[in-house]
Amino acid sequence: MKIIVVGGTGTIGTAIVKELAPRHAIVVVGHQHGDVQVDITDAQSIANMYQQIGPFDALIAASGSVHFGPLAEFTAAQYSIGLQSKLMGQINLVLLGLPHINQAGSFTLTSGILNRDPIVLGSSAAMVNGALDGFVKSAALEMPKNVRINIVSPTVITEAMDKYAPYFRGFESVPAQRAALAYSKSVEGAQTGQVYIVG
């Protein structure tokens, strides 16, 4: 299969590429690096990416930013970071990718643990993750061309604990390699509308 991995140069993305590359043709997409570059907050940039890559069999989105901060100090602009990047960025990858994806292809998005197990300072991440999980369950009912769509919802990744440990006290992390298996299950399996919880 020809598989696009958006965020393929990041922590989880690198593990996904390592897992799938022995069996498939991988197009690594990053914001500044990779085979192709994209800004997922910009619909035109996403459209240009698809024009450059052409038809494909699967897309994995392991990309998107959110802001962490105290609820009482949160601004609409700070919430908008997660809404425009992690939420609408991934949704636009699906909507703009539909004309280019091959019959019986698949999309795999990424949410996270915080809508199930919230933390202080994480209201934006919880909101976006919950919205993404809901989008995938509903979108699976309407996907054309027998296309499947799933989402992976990992806990904090071990390799990122140096950055995120202060937010995730008491959480058990999982290695990126383990999270990558859920993306493999989504792409190489037959299920649709699933939220794959890792950790």
Buried (B, 14 or more C-beta within 10 A) or exposed (E): BBBBBBBBBBBBBBBBBEBBBEEBEBBBBBBEEBBBBBBBBEBEBBBBBBEEBEEBBBBBBBBBBBBBBEEEEBEEEBBBBBBBBBBBBBBBBBEBBBEBBBEEBBBBBBBBBBBBBEBEBBBBBBBBBBBBBBBBBEBBEEBEEEBBBBBBBBBBBBBBBEEBEEBBEEBEBBEBBBBBBBBBBBBBEEEBBBBBBBB
